[in-house]
Amino acid sequence: MSRRSSRTARTARPTCCPCGHPEPYEKCCGVLHRGEAAAATPEQLMRSRYSAFAVRDEAYLLRTWHPATRPPRVEFDLAMRWTGLEIEDTTEGTAFHTTGTVTFRASYTDSGRKDALHERSRFERTDGAWVYVDGTFID
């Protein structure tokens, strides 16, 4: 028996989505990033935007930013790595609301130093889609 045929085939296991859900990125936030679906709630949009920062998807971030507060471009810090997202609270944001908030803590490392961004983000429904308006830092 040859050495090649005796090896066990290894299959890459899909990792969980950066947003914290157990589904693989391609089936979770990737669906939103590719435009195959839209976020149904501010929390889902927040999770997908966090993932967009993690995978550096500038187009998605700009597309989901309110036109009144959207910057001309998103600058990514290449030394920064997003390492986890914790949703602490949500308000409103159902199918019956036009606004909602999400309070979250996003962990990251910056040049190997651990830190976290703690924010309460505001979202609005614009032309039927949830968009990020702005946020207030906490702490």
Phi, psi and omega in degrees: 000134182283157179300321181297315184284343181274351179285143175277132179291134178256132177249136179291125177275132178295137178271163180291161182292147177304334183290349178106347177285150185287345180292152175297150180312314184302329182261351183254256182292334178302326178298318179288317181299324180280355179081015180280345178206165177243151179296131182274341182217162174301323179297317179296321178294318178301314179299317182290327177289321175302313179299324179295323174294319182296322181260004177059054179260083183299318183301317180294317180300314180293321180296331184256017179257136180302135183304329182286338183239000183291129176283166179293331178201167178250126179262121179263134175273112184293343178275352183264134177233123178282130189240354179174151180231132176234119176273122182264325184198152172224149174227147180050215175080016176271183178298342182265359182249158174249354177224164176191163176229155175223124174258129186215164171234120179250116181273148179205167168241141178234110186053039178088349179272126181280141177201182179210150174254123181244119189214150169249111184261144176255140180231150175227153173269119180237123182052038177085354183244144175286135176225152177282131178262299179191180181215157176243127179288143178246143180090000000 
